[in-house]
């Protein structure tokens, strides 16, 4: 039982590290495009999010959940992409509402959304890459 807890803790740590790399890329791209190139913040968010998705798929599948089966890669890619599209839509709608309607700072809203969506992403990604109940 103790080994299972350590394994899960290591998995969560790997998820956070690899997710942190993607989130870091997302924030840098969001900030740079919005503040330096004066691109609309929602488009900047989309570009950052897509870079995040690509890096996270690679890290989560191969490192976090240690799935190296080539036979499953198309299925995983489709499922992971569907998850990320759902999260992108949720992220964009919430970002738009809180920035445009409620006049919150876009970076603060994105920070909170990152935490909430990361929790959802962990549990669904685990199902995608490891299967049910593993």
Buried (B, 14 or more C-beta within 10 A) or exposed (E): EEEEEEEEEEBEEBBBEBBEBBBEBBBEBBBBBBEEEEBEBBEBBBBBBBBBBEBBBEBBBBBBBEBEEEEBBEEBEEBBEEBBEBBBEBBBEBBBEBBEEEEBEBBEBBEEBBEEBBEEBBEBBBBBBBEEEE
